Amino acid sequence: MSRKPAPAQQGQRSRVEVTFDRPQLLPQLFGEYDSNILALEERLGVYIHARGQRVVIEGSAEAVPQAREALQDLHRRVIRGEDTATGLIDAEIAMSSEPVFTGIIRAENDEGAAPPIMIRTRNKTIVPRSLTQTAYMRALVSNDIIFALGPAGTGKTYLAVAQAVAQLITGSVKRLILSRPAVEAGERLGFLPGDMKEKVDPYLRPLYDALYDCLPAEQVERRIASGEIEIAPIAFMGGRTLADAFVILDEAQNTTPVQMKMFLTRFGQNSRMVVCGDPKQTDLPGGPSASGLNDAVNKLEGIEGLAMIRFGIGDVVRHPIVGRIVDAYEGEGRTDA
C-alpha cells in the first residue's frame, strides 16, 4: 500500500500501530484495491499504511481511535468469514463513534498487578476504589437482584448506571430503566408547572447526572426518545413486567413497603435489578421503620440470586470531608437525617 496521505482533521495529531496476527487475511481486510482503507481515509481524514503485519494509522487524536476500532472490528468479521464490503465502513465508523462500554470484566491478575475487576470504556477504565466496590462490581455481573446499601458518595448509583449502559450498548438488555421515589427531602416544592415529565424531572435529576456522565448528551436524549432509556418515578412502575431490562431504583430508602414489594415483583426474564439506598436515612414521615428498603432487607436477606452489598463511611469516594460529615451525623445516633 502506497498512497498520498488524505487530509487530516484539525486538532492534535496522533499515530498508532495495530498488529494483526493473521497477515494472510489482510488483503480481505483491506478490500479490493484497498477499498476499505480508502473509505476509512476519506471519511475520517486519516492516513493508513501497512508494514507487514502492522498497520499504521495517522491523523487527528479524535479520528485515529475511530479508524483503529473500525479496522479491528472488520478484522473480526474477516476471521468469522463475514462479508467486509465497502458499504460496511459507514456502519463501522458510526459504531466506533459510540462510547464503548464492554461492561464489568475480570482482569488478568498477574501477581496482583491489575485490579481483579473493572469497568472499561473507550475513554477510561473504572476500577474499584474500595474492597466493597470490588464486591459490588462482582455482584453486578453475577446476581439477578442487587441491594447496594450505604451512605451517599460510595459509588452505588454511578457504578450501577455504568454497568447498565454497558449492557444496553452491547445488546444484552433492550432497555435501561432508572427510577426513584418522588419524595421531597424536607422541602415542599408545591405544584410544579409543565407536563408530567417536567413535573417529575426535578426528583430524577441525580439519575440524569449519572447517565450524562456515561453517555454524550445527544445519545442520552436520542435513547430516551426511542424508549431505550426510561427515567420515571416508582409510581409509574405498577402493573408492568420489566423484561430484557436493566432496572435501577435509587433513593430506595424513601419507598414504602408496599412500593418496594410492587417494584421488586416487576422483575422479568433476562433482567437485572439494582436497588440503591441508605437504610439509616429516609425522608418518609415515619423514619427508617417506615422504609420499604429496611423492610425488604430484613425479609429478603439470604435469598438465592439476590445480593446485599453494604457500604460504610470508609467507602465514600467523594471529597474526604464528605466521609467526615457522614461520620459526624451518624455518630450522633440520628436516624432521621
Residue pairs with C-beta under 8 A, 6 or more apart in sequence:
1 30
1 34
1 37
1 48
1 49
1 50
2 49
3 34
3 38
3 41
3 49
5 47
5 58
6 41
6 42
6 45
6 46
6 47
7 45
8 45
8 46
8 47
8 58
8 59
8 60
8 63
9 44
9 45
9 59
9 60
9 62
9 63
10 60
11 60
11 61
11 62
12 60
12 61
13 58
13 59
13 60
13 61
14 58
14 59
14 60
14 61
14 64
14 65
15 56
15 57
15 58
15 64
16 56
16 57
16 64
16 65
16 68
17 54
17 55
17 56
17 57
18 54
18 55
18 57
18 68
18 71
18 72
19 53
19 54
19 55
20 26
20 29
20 53
20 54
20 55
20 75
21 53
22 79
23 52
23 53
25 75
25 78
25 79
26 50
26 53
26 55
28 78
28 84
29 36
29 71
29 74
29 75
29 78
29 84
30 36
30 37
30 50
31 37
31 38
31 39
31 84
31 85
31 86
35 86
36 74
36 84
36 86
36 89
37 48
39 86
39 89
40 46
40 48
40 67
40 70
40 71
40 89
40 93
41 47
41 48
43 89
43 90
43 93
44 59
44 63
44 66
44 67
44 93
45 59
45 60
45 63
46 57
46 58
46 59
46 60
46 63
46 64
46 67
47 57
47 58
47 59
48 55
48 56
48 57
48 58
48 67
48 71
49 55
49 56
50 56
55 71
57 64
57 67
57 68
57 71
58 64
59 67
65 96
65 122
66 93
66 96
66 97
67 96
69 92
69 95
69 96
69 100
69 122
70 89
70 92
70 93
70 95
70 96
73 92
73 95
73 96
74 84
74 88
74 92
77 83
77 84
77 88
78 84
98 169
98 219
99 121
99 122
99 123
99 165
99 169
99 214
99 215
99 216
99 219
100 121
100 122
100 169
101 119
101 120
101 121
101 162
101 165
101 166
101 169
101 170
101 214
102 120
102 121
102 166
102 170
103 119
103 120
103 141
103 163
103 166
103 167
103 170
104 117
104 118
104 119
104 137
104 138
104 140
104 141
104 163
104 166
105 117
105 118
105 119
105 120
106 116
106 117
107 114
107 115
107 116
107 117
107 118
108 114
109 116
115 127
115 128
115 134
116 134
117 128
117 134
117 137
117 138
118 125
118 126
118 127
118 128
118 137
119 125
119 126
119 137
119 159
119 162
119 163
119 166
120 126
121 162
121 214
126 159
126 162
128 134
128 136
128 137
129 155
129 317
130 154
130 311
130 314
130 315
130 317
132 150
132 154
132 309
132 310
132 311
132 312
132 315
133 154
133 155
133 159
133 315
133 317
135 309
136 146
136 148
136 155
136 156
136 159
136 309
136 311
137 159
137 163
139 146
139 307
139 309
140 146
140 159
140 160
140 163
140 272
140 274
141 163
142 307
143 272
143 305
143 306
143 307
144 267
144 271
144 272
144 273
144 305
144 306
145 264
145 267
145 272
145 273
145 274
145 275
145 305
145 306
145 307
146 160
146 272
146 273
146 274
146 275
146 306
146 307
146 309
147 275
147 293
147 296
147 297
147 300
147 306
147 307
147 308
147 309
148 156
148 157
148 160
148 274
148 275
148 276
148 277
148 309
148 311
149 277
149 278
149 279
149 293
149 297
149 308
149 309
149 310
149 311
150 156
150 278
150 310
150 311
150 312
150 315
151 278
151 280
151 281
151 311
151 312
151 313
151 316
151 326
151 330
152 278
152 316
152 318
152 322
152 326
153 316
153 317
153 318
153 322
153 323
153 326
154 311
154 315
154 316
154 317
155 315
155 317
156 276
156 311
157 206
157 207
157 210
157 248
157 250
157 276
158 210
158 213
160 248
160 274
160 276
161 178
161 207
161 210
161 211
161 213
161 214
161 248
162 214
163 246
164 173
164 176
164 178
164 246
164 248
164 272
164 274
165 176
165 211
165 214
165 215
167 173
167 176
167 246
167 272
168 174
168 175
168 176
168 223
168 228
168 229
168 246
173 244
173 245
173 246
173 270
173 271
173 272
174 228
174 244
174 245
175 227
175 228
175 229
175 230
175 242
175 244
175 245
175 246
176 223
176 228
176 229
176 230
176 245
176 246
176 248
177 229
177 230
177 231
177 232
177 242
177 245
177 246
177 247
177 248
178 204
178 207
178 211
178 229
178 230
178 231
178 232
178 248
178 250
179 207
179 231
179 232
179 233
179 234
179 236
179 237
179 247
179 248
179 249
179 250
179 263
180 203
180 204
180 206
180 207
180 233
180 234
180 249
180 250
180 251
180 252
180 254
181 203
181 233
181 234
181 235
181 251
181 252
181 254
181 255
181 259
182 200
182 203
182 233
182 234
182 235
183 203
183 251
183 254
183 283
183 284
184 283
185 283
186 283
189 202
192 198
192 199
192 202
193 199
200 232
200 233
201 208
203 233
204 231
204 232
204 233
206 250
206 251
207 231
207 248
207 250
208 220
208 231
211 220
211 229
211 231
212 220
215 223
220 229
223 229
224 230
224 231
234 249
234 255
234 259
234 262
234 263
235 259
237 262
237 263
237 266
238 262
240 266
241 266
241 268
242 266
242 267
242 268
242 271
242 273
243 268
243 269
243 270
243 271
244 268
244 269
244 270
244 271
245 268
245 271
246 271
246 272
246 274
247 266
247 267
247 271
247 272
247 273
247 274
248 273
248 274
248 276
249 255
249 263
249 273
249 274
249 275
249 276
249 277
250 276
250 277
251 276
251 277
252 260
252 275
252 276
252 277
252 292
252 293
253 277
253 278
253 279
253 281
253 282
253 283
253 284
253 288
253 291
253 293
253 294
254 277
254 282
254 283
254 284
254 291
255 263
255 291
255 292
255 293
256 284
256 290
256 291
256 292
257 291
257 292
257 295
257 296
258 292
259 292
260 292
260 293
260 295
260 296
261 292
261 296
263 275
264 273
264 275
264 296
267 273
275 293
275 296
277 291
277 293
279 288
279 291
279 293
279 294
279 297
280 288
280 330
280 335
280 337
281 288
281 336
281 337
282 288
282 290
282 291
282 293
282 336
284 290
284 291
287 335
287 336
288 294
288 335
288 336
297 308
300 306
301 308
313 323
313 326
313 327
313 330
314 323
316 322
316 323
316 326
329 337
330 337
